[in-house]
């Protein structure tokens, strides 16, 4: 993943994923058994607009949850985003993911936005998380998984 400049309350990141079709890449973000290969070990997903998701890291006691806002397999995935340790502290953030076929793979763009003024200090860490886990996902194809 490559971090691009952000504007006020919006992160914009993009990365190329060789060996993934748009449908494959989308599925890695929405199927529990595929998510567990690079991000949370436990995921509960109701993949439809309005459907609930919960991503869990049981050993840390963390979970990330929200609702899908738009689901277009291989094209776009939008959802809101709240960590359990931030409940009541911040308003849910929004994430929009776009998947575009490229020669030999897929380009994924992530827009993560809705950061309130008192949350802006979290943006570099959030960007770093997306980059870290995006790279782990990309490495799955290099490792043949």
VMD Tcl script that builds the backbone (N, CA, C; Angstrom):
set m [mol new atoms 435]
animate dup $m
set s [atomselect $m all]
$s set {name element resname resid chain x y z} {
  {N N UNK 1 A 0.868 -1.179 0.000}
  {CA C UNK 1 A 0.000 0.000 0.000}
  {C C UNK 1 A 0.903 1.226 0.000}
  {N N UNK 2 A 0.459 2.219 -0.703}
  {CA C UNK 2 A 1.173 3.486 -0.749}
  {C C UNK 2 A 0.287 4.538 -0.124}
  {N N UNK 3 A 0.829 5.246 0.819}
  {CA C UNK 3 A 0.071 6.302 1.474}
  {C C UNK 3 A 0.097 7.544 0.592}
  {N N UNK 4 A -1.033 8.146 0.412}
  {CA C UNK 4 A -1.140 9.400 -0.317}
  {C C UNK 4 A -1.475 10.508 0.675}
  {N N UNK 5 A -1.254 11.749 0.304}
  {CA C UNK 5 A -1.564 12.835 1.243}
  {C C UNK 5 A -3.023 12.785 1.686}
  {N N UNK 6 A -3.265 13.229 2.914}
  {CA C UNK 6 A -4.637 13.289 3.393}
  {C C UNK 6 A -5.068 14.742 3.507}
  {N N UNK 7 A -6.349 14.914 3.520}
  {CA C UNK 7 A -6.950 16.240 3.570}
  {C C UNK 7 A -7.823 16.327 4.807}
  {N N UNK 8 A -7.519 17.222 5.680}
  {CA C UNK 8 A -8.248 17.520 6.908}
  {C C UNK 8 A -8.687 16.268 7.668}
  {N N UNK 9 A -9.754 15.612 7.234}
  {CA C UNK 9 A -10.273 14.478 8.004}
  {C C UNK 9 A -10.329 13.209 7.169}
  {N N UNK 10 A -9.531 13.122 6.098}
  {CA C UNK 10 A -9.669 12.016 5.151}
  {C C UNK 10 A -8.309 11.432 4.792}
  {N N UNK 11 A -8.169 10.115 4.982}
  {CA C UNK 11 A -7.003 9.394 4.494}
  {C C UNK 11 A -7.322 8.858 3.111}
  {N N UNK 12 A -6.365 8.869 2.236}
  {CA C UNK 12 A -6.521 8.293 0.906}
  {C C UNK 12 A -5.285 7.447 0.649}
  {N N UNK 13 A -5.499 6.141 0.490}
  {CA C UNK 13 A -4.400 5.212 0.268}
  {C C UNK 13 A -4.708 4.371 -0.953}
  {N N UNK 14 A -3.657 3.989 -1.668}
  {CA C UNK 14 A -3.847 3.120 -2.822}
  {C C UNK 14 A -2.697 2.139 -2.898}
  {N N UNK 15 A -2.958 0.994 -3.464}
  {CA C UNK 15 A -1.912 -0.011 -3.621}
  {C C UNK 15 A -2.283 -0.997 -4.705}
  {N N UNK 16 A -1.260 -1.557 -5.314}
  {CA C UNK 16 A -1.450 -2.578 -6.341}
  {C C UNK 16 A -1.242 -3.949 -5.724}
  {N N UNK 17 A -2.078 -4.894 -6.138}
  {CA C UNK 17 A -2.072 -6.247 -5.608}
  {C C UNK 17 A -1.944 -7.234 -6.766}
  {N N UNK 18 A -0.703 -7.509 -7.171}
  {CA C UNK 18 A -0.483 -8.446 -8.264}
  {C C UNK 18 A -1.038 -9.831 -7.920}
  {N N UNK 19 A -1.616 -10.491 -8.927}
  {CA C UNK 19 A -2.125 -11.843 -8.744}
  {C C UNK 19 A -3.516 -11.930 -8.157}
  {N N UNK 20 A -4.099 -10.819 -7.775}
  {CA C UNK 20 A -5.469 -10.788 -7.262}
  {C C UNK 20 A -6.394 -10.219 -8.334}
  {N N UNK 21 A -7.509 -10.888 -8.585}
  {CA C UNK 21 A -8.560 -10.258 -9.386}
  {C C UNK 21 A -9.336 -9.332 -8.445}
  {N N UNK 22 A -10.117 -8.395 -8.969}
  {CA C UNK 22 A -10.940 -7.569 -8.077}
  {C C UNK 22 A -11.845 -8.404 -7.169}
  {N N UNK 23 A -12.409 -9.497 -7.702}
  {CA C UNK 23 A -13.270 -10.347 -6.877}
  {C C UNK 23 A -12.468 -11.039 -5.773}
  {N N UNK 24 A -11.272 -11.538 -6.105}
  {CA C UNK 24 A -10.418 -12.183 -5.096}
  {C C UNK 24 A -10.075 -11.209 -3.969}
  {N N UNK 25 A -9.679 -10.007 -4.344}
  {CA C UNK 25 A -9.263 -9.029 -3.346}
  {C C UNK 25 A -10.439 -8.633 -2.459}
  {N N UNK 26 A -11.581 -8.390 -3.077}
  {CA C UNK 26 A -12.804 -8.087 -2.329}
  {C C UNK 26 A -13.109 -9.210 -1.333}
  {N N UNK 27 A -13.019 -10.456 -1.802}
  {CA C UNK 27 A -13.321 -11.599 -0.934}
  {C C UNK 27 A -12.380 -11.660 0.264}
  {N N UNK 28 A -11.132 -11.262 0.091}
  {CA C UNK 28 A -10.191 -11.279 1.214}
  {C C UNK 28 A -10.581 -10.285 2.308}
  {N N UNK 29 A -11.334 -9.277 1.964}
  {CA C UNK 29 A -11.812 -8.307 2.969}
  {C C UNK 29 A -13.169 -8.687 3.549}
  {N N UNK 30 A -13.834 -9.705 2.974}
  {CA C UNK 30 A -15.213 -9.977 3.380}
  {C C UNK 30 A -15.500 -11.419 3.777}
  {N N UNK 31 A -14.560 -12.312 3.646}
  {CA C UNK 31 A -14.770 -13.707 4.037}
  {C C UNK 31 A -13.897 -14.003 5.253}
  {N N UNK 32 A -14.512 -14.448 6.351}
  {CA C UNK 32 A -13.760 -14.662 7.594}
  {C C UNK 32 A -12.505 -15.519 7.439}
  {N N UNK 33 A -12.602 -16.605 6.673}
  {CA C UNK 33 A -11.448 -17.500 6.535}
  {C C UNK 33 A -10.300 -16.840 5.769}
  {N N UNK 34 A -10.613 -15.893 4.891}
  {CA C UNK 34 A -9.572 -15.169 4.156}
  {C C UNK 34 A -9.038 -13.998 4.975}
  {N N UNK 35 A -9.906 -13.296 5.678}
  {CA C UNK 35 A -9.456 -12.217 6.573}
  {C C UNK 35 A -8.462 -12.731 7.604}
  {N N UNK 36 A -8.706 -13.930 8.126}
  {CA C UNK 36 A -7.845 -14.487 9.172}
  {C C UNK 36 A -6.422 -14.741 8.686}
  {N N UNK 37 A -6.219 -14.789 7.392}
  {CA C UNK 37 A -4.875 -15.013 6.852}
  {C C UNK 37 A -3.975 -13.785 6.982}
  {N N UNK 38 A -4.577 -12.583 7.120}
  {CA C UNK 38 A -3.733 -11.383 7.165}
  {C C UNK 38 A -4.163 -10.342 8.193}
  {N N UNK 39 A -5.363 -10.447 8.789}
  {CA C UNK 39 A -5.809 -9.389 9.689}
  {C C UNK 39 A -6.385 -9.953 10.974}
  {N N UNK 40 A -7.702 -9.979 11.210}
  {CA C UNK 40 A -8.189 -10.473 12.512}
  {C C UNK 40 A -8.289 -11.997 12.512}
  {N N UNK 41 A -8.018 -12.631 13.632}
  {CA C UNK 41 A -8.169 -14.081 13.686}
  {C C UNK 41 A -9.628 -14.537 13.696}
  {N N UNK 42 A -10.549 -13.656 14.100}
  {CA C UNK 42 A -11.971 -14.012 14.178}
  {C C UNK 42 A -12.783 -12.918 13.495}
  {N N UNK 43 A -13.712 -13.330 12.658}
  {CA C UNK 43 A -14.588 -12.353 11.998}
  {C C UNK 43 A -15.992 -12.933 11.865}
  {N N UNK 44 A -16.971 -12.077 12.129}
  {CA C UNK 44 A -18.376 -12.408 11.915}
  {C C UNK 44 A -18.882 -11.387 10.917}
  {N N UNK 45 A -19.416 -11.866 9.801}
  {CA C UNK 45 A -19.754 -10.961 8.704}
  {C C UNK 45 A -21.129 -11.290 8.140}
  {N N UNK 46 A -21.964 -10.265 8.032}
  {CA C UNK 46 A -23.248 -10.344 7.337}
  {C C UNK 46 A -23.105 -9.408 6.134}
  {N N UNK 47 A -22.627 -9.956 5.027}
  {CA C UNK 47 A -22.220 -9.159 3.873}
  {C C UNK 47 A -23.415 -8.736 3.016}
  {N N UNK 48 A -23.961 -7.604 3.380}
  {CA C UNK 48 A -25.053 -6.965 2.627}
  {C C UNK 48 A -25.143 -5.537 3.127}
  {N N UNK 49 A -25.696 -4.646 2.330}
  {CA C UNK 49 A -25.901 -3.273 2.795}
  {C C UNK 49 A -26.779 -3.328 4.041}
  {N N UNK 50 A -26.304 -2.727 5.121}
  {CA C UNK 50 A -26.996 -2.770 6.400}
  {C C UNK 50 A -26.552 -3.921 7.289}
  {N N UNK 51 A -25.792 -4.863 6.730}
  {CA C UNK 51 A -25.322 -6.015 7.494}
  {C C UNK 51 A -24.224 -5.625 8.481}
  {N N UNK 52 A -24.173 -6.354 9.573}
  {CA C UNK 52 A -23.231 -6.089 10.657}
  {C C UNK 52 A -21.960 -6.917 10.464}
  {N N UNK 53 A -20.819 -6.337 10.828}
  {CA C UNK 53 A -19.573 -7.093 10.875}
  {C C UNK 53 A -18.912 -6.850 12.224}
  {N N UNK 54 A -18.118 -7.823 12.634}
  {CA C UNK 54 A -17.329 -7.706 13.867}
  {C C UNK 54 A -16.023 -8.460 13.636}
  {N N UNK 55 A -14.915 -7.755 13.761}
  {CA C UNK 55 A -13.586 -8.329 13.625}
  {C C UNK 55 A -12.976 -8.367 15.015}
  {N N UNK 56 A -12.429 -9.524 15.405}
  {CA C UNK 56 A -11.992 -9.703 16.787}
  {C C UNK 56 A -10.541 -10.168 16.889}
  {N N UNK 57 A -9.869 -9.628 17.898}
  {CA C UNK 57 A -8.533 -10.037 18.309}
  {C C UNK 57 A -8.673 -10.477 19.775}
  {N N UNK 58 A -9.105 -11.713 20.002}
  {CA C UNK 58 A -9.449 -12.154 21.359}
  {C C UNK 58 A -8.316 -12.022 22.374}
  {N N UNK 59 A -7.084 -12.285 21.989}
  {CA C UNK 59 A -5.997 -12.222 22.969}
  {C C UNK 59 A -5.724 -10.799 23.437}
  {N N UNK 60 A -6.044 -9.808 22.602}
  {CA C UNK 60 A -5.876 -8.406 22.998}
  {C C UNK 60 A -7.146 -7.815 23.600}
  {N N UNK 61 A -8.284 -8.494 23.416}
  {CA C UNK 61 A -9.543 -7.961 23.911}
  {C C UNK 61 A -10.104 -6.858 23.022}
  {N N UNK 62 A -9.640 -6.791 21.782}
  {CA C UNK 62 A -10.095 -5.744 20.856}
  {C C UNK 62 A -11.128 -6.298 19.898}
  {N N UNK 63 A -12.019 -5.434 19.494}
  {CA C UNK 63 A -12.847 -5.733 18.333}
  {C C UNK 63 A -13.191 -4.437 17.610}
  {N N UNK 64 A -13.327 -4.594 16.330}
  {CA C UNK 64 A -13.699 -3.522 15.416}
  {C C UNK 64 A -15.028 -3.942 14.822}
  {N N UNK 65 A -15.971 -3.040 14.797}
  {CA C UNK 65 A -17.285 -3.441 14.296}
  {C C UNK 65 A -17.982 -2.278 13.624}
  {N N UNK 66 A -19.040 -2.624 12.909}
  {CA C UNK 66 A -19.837 -1.621 12.228}
  {C C UNK 66 A -20.816 -2.283 11.285}
  {N N UNK 67 A -21.275 -1.482 10.335}
  {CA C UNK 67 A -22.255 -1.958 9.358}
  {C C UNK 67 A -21.754 -1.662 7.949}
  {N N UNK 68 A -22.075 -2.581 7.059}
  {CA C UNK 68 A -21.774 -2.344 5.645}
  {C C UNK 68 A -22.790 -1.350 5.098}
  {N N UNK 69 A -22.290 -0.393 4.360}
  {CA C UNK 69 A -23.139 0.646 3.798}
  {C C UNK 69 A -23.392 0.429 2.312}
  {N N UNK 70 A -22.413 -0.175 1.641}
  {CA C UNK 70 A -22.525 -0.456 0.208}
  {C C UNK 70 A -21.672 -1.686 -0.074}
  {N N UNK 71 A -22.230 -2.643 -0.791}
  {CA C UNK 71 A -21.539 -3.884 -1.104}
  {C C UNK 71 A -21.708 -4.178 -2.590}
  {N N UNK 72 A -20.610 -4.071 -3.331}
  {CA C UNK 72 A -20.596 -4.412 -4.757}
  {C C UNK 72 A -19.368 -5.282 -4.979}
  {N N UNK 73 A -19.565 -6.592 -4.981}
  {CA C UNK 73 A -18.437 -7.529 -5.032}
  {C C UNK 73 A -17.489 -7.207 -6.184}
  {N N UNK 74 A -16.229 -7.059 -5.840}
  {CA C UNK 74 A -15.187 -6.795 -6.822}
  {C C UNK 74 A -15.124 -5.369 -7.311}
  {N N UNK 75 A -15.997 -4.508 -6.790}
  {CA C UNK 75 A -16.048 -3.112 -7.239}
  {C C UNK 75 A -15.864 -2.152 -6.073}
  {N N UNK 76 A -16.713 -2.298 -5.054}
  {CA C UNK 76 A -16.717 -1.315 -3.969}
  {C C UNK 76 A -17.264 -1.937 -2.692}
  {N N UNK 77 A -16.681 -1.490 -1.560}
  {CA C UNK 77 A -17.144 -1.916 -0.251}
  {C C UNK 77 A -17.059 -0.711 0.677}
  {N N UNK 78 A -18.197 -0.289 1.221}
  {CA C UNK 78 A -18.250 0.846 2.152}
  {C C UNK 78 A -18.785 0.356 3.490}
  {N N UNK 79 A -18.213 0.877 4.574}
  {CA C UNK 79 A -18.670 0.486 5.905}
  {C C UNK 79 A -18.308 1.565 6.912}
  {N N UNK 80 A -19.019 1.552 8.042}
  {CA C UNK 80 A -18.598 2.422 9.139}
  {C C UNK 80 A -17.715 1.596 10.059}
  {N N UNK 81 A -17.028 2.270 10.993}
  {CA C UNK 81 A -15.891 1.658 11.695}
  {C C UNK 81 A -15.810 2.211 13.108}
  {N N UNK 82 A -15.903 1.338 14.100}
  {CA C UNK 82 A -15.743 1.742 15.503}
  {C C UNK 82 A -14.988 0.651 16.249}
  {N N UNK 83 A -13.963 1.038 16.995}
  {CA C UNK 83 A -13.249 0.117 17.878}
  {C C UNK 83 A -13.985 0.044 19.213}
  {N N UNK 84 A -13.963 -1.113 19.855}
  {CA C UNK 84 A -14.643 -1.272 21.143}
  {C C UNK 84 A -14.088 -0.309 22.191}
  {N N UNK 85 A -12.806 -0.008 22.165}
  {CA C UNK 85 A -12.234 0.894 23.170}
  {C C UNK 85 A -12.517 2.369 22.867}
  {N N UNK 86 A -13.193 2.636 21.753}
  {CA C UNK 86 A -13.560 4.009 21.408}
  {C C UNK 86 A -15.055 4.263 21.492}
  {N N UNK 87 A -15.833 3.259 21.921}
  {CA C UNK 87 A -17.283 3.424 21.994}
  {C C UNK 87 A -17.641 4.628 22.859}
  {N N UNK 88 A -18.467 5.489 22.329}
  {CA C UNK 88 A -18.909 6.667 23.055}
  {C C UNK 88 A -17.915 7.805 23.039}
  {N N UNK 89 A -16.679 7.518 22.638}
  {CA C UNK 89 A -15.641 8.549 22.620}
  {C C UNK 89 A -15.627 9.296 21.288}
  {N N UNK 90 A -15.795 8.550 20.214}
  {CA C UNK 90 A -15.750 9.130 18.877}
  {C C UNK 90 A -16.974 8.683 18.085}
  {N N UNK 91 A -17.309 9.455 17.083}
  {CA C UNK 91 A -18.352 9.024 16.160}
  {C C UNK 91 A -17.750 7.988 15.217}
  {N N UNK 92 A -18.558 7.064 14.702}
  {CA C UNK 92 A -18.007 6.060 13.789}
  {C C UNK 92 A -17.368 6.725 12.567}
  {N N UNK 93 A -16.233 6.190 12.164}
  {CA C UNK 93 A -15.577 6.639 10.943}
  {C C UNK 93 A -16.173 5.884 9.768}
  {N N UNK 94 A -15.904 6.353 8.587}
  {CA C UNK 94 A -16.382 5.705 7.363}
  {C C UNK 94 A -15.181 5.248 6.546}
  {N N UNK 95 A -15.354 4.120 5.866}
  {CA C UNK 95 A -14.338 3.584 4.970}
  {C C UNK 95 A -15.011 3.248 3.647}
  {N N UNK 96 A -14.363 3.653 2.562}
  {CA C UNK 96 A -14.800 3.278 1.217}
  {C C UNK 96 A -13.619 2.602 0.543}
  {N N UNK 97 A -13.838 1.395 0.025}
  {CA C UNK 97 A -12.797 0.638 -0.667}
  {C C UNK 97 A -13.226 0.453 -2.120}
  {N N UNK 98 A -12.282 0.675 -3.038}
  {CA C UNK 98 A -12.536 0.545 -4.469}
  {C C UNK 98 A -11.547 -0.458 -5.050}
  {N N UNK 99 A -12.016 -1.312 -5.950}
  {CA C UNK 99 A -11.206 -2.365 -6.553}
  {C C UNK 99 A -11.255 -2.187 -8.074}
  {N N UNK 100 A -10.088 -2.004 -8.697}
  {CA C UNK 100 A -10.015 -1.774 -10.135}
  {C C UNK 100 A -9.002 -2.740 -10.734}
  {N N UNK 101 A -9.429 -3.490 -11.751}
  {CA C UNK 101 A -8.532 -4.438 -12.415}
  {C C UNK 101 A -7.389 -3.682 -13.081}
  {N N UNK 102 A -6.199 -4.245 -12.957}
  {CA C UNK 102 A -5.008 -3.736 -13.635}
  {C C UNK 102 A -4.382 -4.915 -14.370}
  {N N UNK 103 A -3.406 -4.651 -15.191}
  {CA C UNK 103 A -2.720 -5.739 -15.871}
  {C C UNK 103 A -2.010 -6.602 -14.827}
  {N N UNK 104 A -2.466 -7.823 -14.691}
  {CA C UNK 104 A -1.842 -8.753 -13.765}
  {C C UNK 104 A -2.286 -8.645 -12.321}
  {N N UNK 105 A -3.307 -7.839 -12.038}
  {CA C UNK 105 A -3.734 -7.719 -10.649}
  {C C UNK 105 A -4.872 -6.749 -10.454}
  {N N UNK 106 A -4.881 -6.125 -9.277}
  {CA C UNK 106 A -5.945 -5.190 -8.905}
  {C C UNK 106 A -5.335 -4.015 -8.154}
  {N N UNK 107 A -5.842 -2.842 -8.427}
  {CA C UNK 107 A -5.500 -1.645 -7.644}
  {C C UNK 107 A -6.640 -1.421 -6.655}
  {N N UNK 108 A -6.270 -1.278 -5.400}
  {CA C UNK 108 A -7.251 -1.002 -4.360}
  {C C UNK 108 A -7.004 0.396 -3.815}
  {N N UNK 109 A -8.070 1.144 -3.669}
  {CA C UNK 109 A -8.008 2.465 -3.059}
  {C C UNK 109 A -8.895 2.446 -1.825}
  {N N UNK 110 A -8.380 3.026 -0.753}
  {CA C UNK 110 A -9.128 3.132 0.498}
  {C C UNK 110 A -9.256 4.598 0.858}
  {N N UNK 111 A -10.482 5.043 1.105}
  {CA C UNK 111 A -10.733 6.365 1.686}
  {C C UNK 111 A -11.288 6.112 3.083}
  {N N UNK 112 A -10.624 6.657 4.066}
  {CA C UNK 112 A -11.031 6.498 5.470}
  {C C UNK 112 A -11.240 7.912 5.997}
  {N N UNK 113 A -12.455 8.232 6.401}
  {CA C UNK 113 A -12.759 9.632 6.702}
  {C C UNK 113 A -13.751 9.774 7.835}
  {N N UNK 114 A -13.940 11.024 8.232}
  {CA C UNK 114 A -14.865 11.341 9.307}
  {C C UNK 114 A -14.155 11.605 10.622}
  {N N UNK 115 A -12.842 11.780 10.578}
  {CA C UNK 115 A -12.082 12.063 11.798}
  {C C UNK 115 A -12.493 13.433 12.341}
  {N N UNK 116 A -12.888 13.472 13.595}
  {CA C UNK 116 A -13.217 14.737 14.257}
  {C C UNK 116 A -11.909 15.469 14.585}
  {N N UNK 117 A -11.981 16.774 14.856}
  {CA C UNK 117 A -10.747 17.516 15.170}
  {C C UNK 117 A -9.905 16.885 16.277}
  {N N UNK 118 A -10.538 16.308 17.296}
  {CA C UNK 118 A -9.758 15.695 18.378}
  {C C UNK 118 A -9.271 14.286 18.038}
  {N N UNK 119 A -9.560 13.799 16.841}
  {CA C UNK 119 A -9.106 12.486 16.391}
  {C C UNK 119 A -7.994 12.578 15.354}
  {N N UNK 120 A -7.672 13.772 14.885}
  {CA C UNK 120 A -6.724 13.915 13.786}
  {C C UNK 120 A -5.360 13.335 14.123}
  {N N UNK 121 A -4.973 13.352 15.391}
  {CA C UNK 121 A -3.677 12.803 15.782}
  {C C UNK 121 A -3.612 11.301 15.536}
  {N N UNK 122 A -4.747 10.635 15.392}
  {CA C UNK 122 A -4.776 9.191 15.142}
  {C C UNK 122 A -4.568 8.849 13.669}
  {N N UNK 123 A -4.644 9.840 12.789}
  {CA C UNK 123 A -4.586 9.545 11.359}
  {C C UNK 123 A -3.281 8.879 10.916}
  {N N UNK 124 A -2.094 9.324 11.362}
  {CA C UNK 124 A -0.874 8.628 10.926}
  {C C UNK 124 A -0.838 7.162 11.363}
  {N N UNK 125 A -1.289 6.868 12.562}
  {CA C UNK 125 A -1.328 5.485 13.026}
  {C C UNK 125 A -2.323 4.653 12.242}
  {N N UNK 126 A -3.463 5.254 11.918}
  {CA C UNK 126 A -4.469 4.551 11.124}
  {C C UNK 126 A -3.924 4.255 9.740}
  {N N UNK 127 A -3.273 5.245 9.129}
  {CA C UNK 127 A -2.656 5.030 7.813}
  {C C UNK 127 A -1.608 3.926 7.893}
  {N N UNK 128 A -0.805 3.933 8.949}
  {CA C UNK 128 A 0.205 2.902 9.127}
  {C C UNK 128 A -0.398 1.509 9.250}
  {N N UNK 129 A -1.535 1.409 9.919}
  {CA C UNK 129 A -2.224 0.123 10.031}
  {C C UNK 129 A -2.704 -0.386 8.687}
  {N N UNK 130 A -3.326 0.491 7.907}
  {CA C UNK 130 A -3.783 0.092 6.579}
  {C C UNK 130 A -2.604 -0.376 5.725}
  {N N UNK 131 A -1.505 0.353 5.784}
  {CA C UNK 131 A -0.330 -0.009 4.982}
  {C C UNK 131 A 0.229 -1.353 5.435}
  {N N UNK 132 A 0.369 -1.531 6.730}
  {CA C UNK 132 A 0.906 -2.791 7.265}
  {C C UNK 132 A 0.066 -3.991 6.825}
  {N N UNK 133 A -1.241 -3.913 7.051}
  {CA C UNK 133 A -2.091 -5.056 6.740}
  {C C UNK 133 A -2.322 -5.202 5.239}
  {N N UNK 134 A -2.296 -4.091 4.501}
  {CA C UNK 134 A -2.345 -4.177 3.043}
  {C C UNK 134 A -1.137 -4.920 2.501}
  {N N UNK 135 A 0.033 -4.651 3.071}
  {CA C UNK 135 A 1.243 -5.361 2.649}
  {C C UNK 135 A 1.180 -6.840 3.012}
  {N N UNK 136 A 0.642 -7.162 4.179}
  {CA C UNK 136 A 0.478 -8.573 4.552}
  {C C UNK 136 A -0.453 -9.283 3.578}
  {N N UNK 137 A -1.523 -8.598 3.172}
  {CA C UNK 137 A -2.452 -9.172 2.201}
  {C C UNK 137 A -1.750 -9.375 0.863}
  {N N UNK 138 A -1.051 -8.380 0.379}
  {CA C UNK 138 A -0.355 -8.494 -0.905}
  {C C UNK 138 A 0.643 -9.653 -0.865}
  {N N UNK 139 A 1.316 -9.832 0.260}
  {CA C UNK 139 A 2.308 -10.895 0.394}
  {C C UNK 139 A 1.703 -12.300 0.310}
  {N N UNK 140 A 0.402 -12.422 0.557}
  {CA C UNK 140 A -0.226 -13.737 0.454}
  {C C UNK 140 A -0.049 -14.336 -0.929}
  {N N UNK 141 A -0.165 -13.527 -1.975}
  {CA C UNK 141 A -0.002 -14.042 -3.342}
  {C C UNK 141 A 1.455 -14.366 -3.615}
  {N N UNK 142 A 2.356 -13.571 -3.077}
  {CA C UNK 142 A 3.781 -13.850 -3.268}
  {C C UNK 142 A 4.154 -15.170 -2.587}
  {N N UNK 143 A 3.446 -15.494 -1.493}
  {CA C UNK 143 A 3.706 -16.728 -0.754}
  {C C UNK 143 A 2.869 -17.894 -1.285}
  {N N UNK 144 A 1.988 -17.598 -2.255}
  {CA C UNK 144 A 1.161 -18.637 -2.839}
  {C C UNK 144 A -0.006 -19.081 -1.993}
  {N N UNK 145 A -0.506 -18.235 -1.097}
  {CA C UNK 145 A -1.634 -18.604 -0.218}
  {C C UNK 145 A -2.947 -18.139 -0.792}
}
mol reanalyze $m
mol bondsrecalc $m
mol representation Tube
mol addrep $m
